[in-house]
Amino acid sequence: MKIAPDKKKHLAVGLLIGLVVAFVVVKVILYLGSTTVPATVVGLGAGVFVARLAGILKEKWDAKHPPHVVDGADITYTMYGGMAGSILGVLIAQI
């Protein structure tokens, strides 16, 4: 299956967002001390949430700026990248 260049960009940006957000969230939680929810869970959730939010906001922007086309798959690819990036960010933060 060939992935369109636009979808690759969404995947890459989602990965970067997820990685940075998850890394920072985990580091902050570990620095502040104990929490009722493990830092890794919060980091994963935050990374995916922010990546998905970025995908949604980008599609809203596309809707208001022709000739850009709104495509729900772009949100999905951004979120999938965020999932992968969040996993990497959490793992790197624990080194």
C-alpha positions in Angstrom: 0.0 0.0 0.0 1.4 3.3 -1.0 0.9 6.3 1.3 0.2 9.7 -0.2 2.9 12.4 0.4 0.4 14.5 2.3 -0.5 11.6 4.7 3.3 11.0 5.3 3.6 14.6 6.4 0.7 14.3 8.8 2.2 11.1 10.2 5.6 12.8 10.6 4.2 15.9 12.3 2.0 13.8 14.6 5.0 11.7 15.5 7.0 14.8 16.4 4.2 16.3 18.4 3.5 13.1 20.3 7.2 12.6 21.0 7.8 16.1 22.4 4.5 16.3 24.4 4.9 12.8 25.9 8.6 13.4 26.8 7.9 16.7 28.5 4.9 15.5 30.4 6.7 12.4 31.7 9.7 14.5 32.7 7.6 17.1 34.5 5.6 14.4 36.4 8.7 12.5 37.4 10.3 15.8 38.6 7.3 16.8 40.6 7.0 13.5 42.3 4.3 10.9 42.9 0.9 10.9 41.2 -2.1 8.7 41.4 -1.7 7.8 37.7 1.6 6.6 36.3 3.6 9.2 34.4 3.8 6.9 31.4 0.0 6.7 31.1 -0.4 10.5 31.4 2.4 11.1 28.9 0.9 8.6 26.3 -2.5 10.2 26.7 -1.3 13.7 26.4 0.8 13.0 23.4 -2.0 11.4 21.5 -4.5 14.0 22.6 -2.4 17.0 21.4 -1.5 15.3 18.1 -5.2 14.6 17.4 -6.1 18.1 18.4 -3.4 19.4 16.0 -4.9 17.3 13.2 -8.4 18.6 13.8 -7.2 22.2 13.9 -5.3 21.8 10.7 -8.4 20.4 9.0 -10.4 23.3 10.3 -7.8 25.6 8.8 -7.9 23.8 5.5 -11.7 24.3 5.4 -11.3 28.0 5.6 -8.4 28.3 3.1 -9.2 27.0 -0.4 -7.8 25.3 -2.4 -6.9 23.2 0.6 -9.2 20.1 0.9 -10.6 18.8 4.2 -9.8 15.1 4.6 -10.7 13.1 7.7 -7.9 10.7 7.0 -5.4 13.5 7.7 -6.6 13.6 11.3 -6.2 9.9 11.6 -2.7 9.9 10.2 -1.7 12.7 12.5 -3.1 10.8 15.5 -1.4 7.6 14.5 1.9 9.5 14.3 1.1 10.9 17.7 0.6 7.4 19.1 4.0 6.2 17.8 5.7 9.4 18.9 4.2 9.2 22.4 5.5 5.7 22.8 9.0 6.9 21.8 8.7 10.0 24.0 7.7 8.0 27.1 10.5 5.4 26.5 13.2 8.1 26.0 12.0 10.1 29.0 12.7 7.1 31.2 16.3 6.7 30.2 
